[in-house]
Amino acid sequence: MTEVPIAPERPSRHRRHVWVTVAVTQALLAVMAVGAVTVAYSTLNSNIANGDDIMHTMPKPAATVEESGPLEPLNILVLGSDSRAGEGNDIDGLGDIGERADTTILLHVSADRSTAYGVSLPRDAIIDRPDCALSDGSVVAGETAAMFNTAFAVGGAQCAIQTIESLTGVYVDHFVVVDFNGFKDMVEAINGVEVCIPTEVDDPEHDIFLPAGVQTLTGQDALNYVRERSILSNTGDIGRMKRQQAFIASMTNKIMSAGILSQPLSVFSFLNAATSSIEVDAELDTVGKLADLATQFRNTGLSDINFITVPIAEYPLDPNRLIWTEEADELWERIIADRSLGKDFNDTAIGADDSVGTVDEPTDAPTDEPTDEPTDSPTTEVPTDEPTVDPEEAAAAEAQAQARLAAGLCA
């Protein structure tokens, strides 16, 4: 009798159903993950308008011997547009009044990406603006004794870059323009930015009300803080630039140190807000290009990112205007040579790792005041190892504290 081979036990219909379900589910999850990344990338990419090639006034400098690695120094012009055109930008009902540079920062990044510093350029500085060649082939005539921010007003980022290159000899590699609404949305995406306001702001004329003290600002309040110029600053536009530097430093601190980069939804919200409202040059007009640039800063520490203001003085013909001083020439030379700021410039810098400051408050903590109780021990003087305070350093610290208060920052 021939033995009939026993067929292997087949999995029950229920078990096979479970296996199929698991396999299909895993496949769907994989597809969904790829799809989410693809959709996110496509969304962010479509937000960015095609950029134009920069019309330079000078050739790109040849790499020096020290720049032996794959990277070179970068100079990026960051412009905050005060245009009221576009959704969410007409913040004060002025309508389409054209476009000016409300904020201008020239960001220098070292070739080894170990340091970066931003230089604020005041919009009210008087300069000689050169002729500007635009992407459409037209030329905007230059002007002597013009305000710096007229360059952006008459010729956009192209003219702003050509003006800077002509005046400083600094080659500008990239530009980024951000509008009001984009600024607010980026701040919202990271749940606000911490600041310290030394005195209450009650400005009904401009509808700005901000309490004193350390606080986290979002949306319109954040925009009001960086634009306010009548109460917080007794130094006008200079003070406002200092506040903008402090705000950007605090914002950078939060993004890099508060786990924002590890939260996919926060990252997407921030990038969606940024890409929806920026104008960039042709070499930065895709998410991939921006990502490539961003990854270069992964080893740059907060203590290595600083913000300063170009050395300035009062314009002799108008106390309401400014001029760059001779010390500015040394700053441009440092940037061109890819050198650090040095002590003189660092003394007035605001760092991304700086505390926003706190308002001094009384404390009820116990003191070490002596009592009147008698003691059996002889009184002897105990020498201390406390270092003496350098008068020059103390004076510099006091001057910096007063400058911060004058700019509307806590000392």
Secondary structure, DSSP 8 states (H G I E B T S, - for coil): ------------HHHHHHHHHHHHHHHHHHHHHHHHHHHHHHHHHHHS--------SS------TT--SS---EEEEEEEE----STT--TTS-------EEEEEEEEE-TTSS-EEEEE--TTBEEEE--EE-TTS-EE--EEEEETTHHHHHHHHHHHHHHHHHHH-----EEEEE-HHHHHHHHHHTT-EEEEESS-EEETTTTEEE-SEEEEE-HHHHHHHHH--SSS-SSTHHHHHHHHHHHHHHHHHHHHHSSGGG-HHHHHHHHHHHHHSEEE-GGG-SHHHHHHHHHTTTT--GGGEEEEE--EEEETTEEEEEEE-THHHHHHHHHHTT---HHHHHTT-EETTS-----------------S---SS-------------HHHHHHHHHHHHHHHHTT---
